Amino acid sequence: MHTLLVSATELQALYAGGTPLMVFDCTSDLMNPAQGPQQYREAHLPGAVFADLNQNLSDKTGADAASGGRHPLPSREKFARWLTSIGLTNAHQVVVYDRNGANYCGRLWWMLKWAGHDAVAVLDGGLQAWQAAQGALESGAPAAQPQGSFTLGPALRSLATTADVLAHLSAGTAAIVDARAAPRYRGEVEPMDPVAGHIPGALNRPFNTNIAADGRFKPAAELRQEFDTLLGAAASGAVVHHCGSGVSAVPNLIAMELAGLPPAALYAGSWSEWCSDPSRPTFTPTR
């Protein structure tokens, strides 16, 4: 079972070995939602299913969404129905990838853990690593999958709510880590949300800090040193990760686990949910 990362070579062995396998392409572009599906149609891994951030991994219309923000999480039940509809079973090894430095595929990795499915791994280096390993590609739409039979299990990762974050801030019981780029964290620019700034006391670690020059996650020892430096004394305590809308925070969660630290919580509503209520405390820059 692969539960964190899988290399291109390991994935080739999974394809060849007859392991029950489902691969998901999660390529996306926040500024141009049509870009991800187009890139998928142009080239994707054999048999890969496209997971659309806005249509499949978010619930912008349902009243039972599990979080707020720009990309509200669907309920676990609604997510499980989609997984069943595209052919997933609890016996599948899942591999997720994108073309974006693990920015988007981490969302599906986390959601499957949250749904109780542990056998899910990120293709380290994404599509680019697969191409470098001479992996085969397909184009167009994949063949229709038979109906699956996915059953929810106990959540394997923790979802933090706004109330949880407020409680942590009041009691000082968790380190809050913001994965947005430094200018957004500092409140110098805000291209997506109506308010600039960050949650008071939040630490900043941009998600792409975890990725080495070759497009893969940095070595475990290097990540551990960086997180120990970032978190300080809080490294052994609770940690809650967030970003703008609960997507790009996930590479930080993955990197912490690669570094040998315990699984942290995800505040999926993130800054976009937090700043929607002016009664919540925010750090904003002095103009």
Helices and strands as residue ranges (DSSP letters): E 5-6, H 8-17, E 21-25, H 35-42, E 49-50, H 76-85, E 93-97, H 105-114, E 120-123, H 126-132, E 159-160, H 162-171, E 174-178, H 182-186, E 203-204, G 207-210, H 220-231, G 232-236, E 238-242, H 250-258, E 265-267, H 270-274
